[in-house]
Amino acid sequence: MKKPLFPALLLIFLLAGSLSSAQQKTASPTSAGREPMLVTVDWLADHLNDASLVLLQIGDKKDYDKGHIAGAQFLEYESISTPHNHGVTLMLELPPVEQLVSVFERLGVSNRSHIILYFGTNSVSPTTRVYWTLDYLGIGDRTSILNGGLVAWEATHHAVSTEIKQPAKGSITPAPRKEIVADAEWVSHHLNQPAVTIIDARNHEFYNGSQSDGNPRSGHIPGATNLVYLDVVDQDNNKFKSPDALKELFRAAGVKQGNTMVSYCHIGQRATVIYFTAKMLGYDAKMYDGSWEDWSHRKDLPIVTGESPTKQ
């Protein structure tokens, strides 16, 4: 007597379904629809010839001229900021969108590019400021940072080049994300709100007001906690710390899932390290572009000194 085929067919169907599901899970990115925020030197070596790849080096031009990752373009940091004019503009401020588009298009960036940012020598915070700028333009989900920068690349015996090639002009359709930019009005209207966590990324002596950074007033924004930007990076190799270590730092600083985190520093550069890390951990993040330079000049805005977030 022949055994019925149905149970065998059912088993084959279930196994096929399970295999298909497993393959889909393996192929799915961690965050659907975006490139990884951090890439390793090994990842970059494997993808160096990808047609969509645009490499940008940030830091000192002399470092770039001495030797850069093959195909990389040098980004003039000043070209993505409003020129500083004492008493009129801040030290570091977003310029018009048209200027940003022009700068990045000249470097070969397009809507479909996968942009890799890396620092020449220990310039983590300018690199995250460039990331934040691209995120503002609407292409942050196409942008990654090389963990450890050029130092990590050379430490693993990957070659560098002195050849400079002019890239084909890119084409960007900007979609400015104004929601990631906080100003003094936004911050002042969200002081001491449970759903908003303000992070001061400066060194502790500036946070508590025991040392002046040259601005009119010293101290910190009321309610702000202190998470020094250097604490999220391993100082031995300039690589970001492990996700577990980073989560603990943010937890200790009072950041909770579901909260909006807004970071600030002296001029809006170092705070982008905290912004980048917060976003990497899945938090809703903003950055106060004017930062302490702006806040301290506004005599109508309150400040706090000492160790406590809210008390003198």
Secondary structure, DSSP 8 states (H G I E B T S, - for coil): ----SHHHHHHHHHHHHHHHHHHHHHHS-SSTTS--SEE-HHHHHHHTT-TTEEEEEES-HHHHHH-B-TT-EE--GGGGS----TTTS-SS----HHHHHHHHHHTT--TT-EEEEEESSS-HHHHHHHHHHHHHHT-GGGEEEETTHHHHHHHTT---B----------------GGGEE-HHHHHHTTT-TTEEEEE-S-HHHHTTSS--SSS--SB-TT-EE--GGGGEETTTTEE--HHHHHHHHHHTT--TT-EEEEE-SSSSTHHHHHHHHHHTT-EEEEESSHHHHHHH-TTS--B-SSSSS--
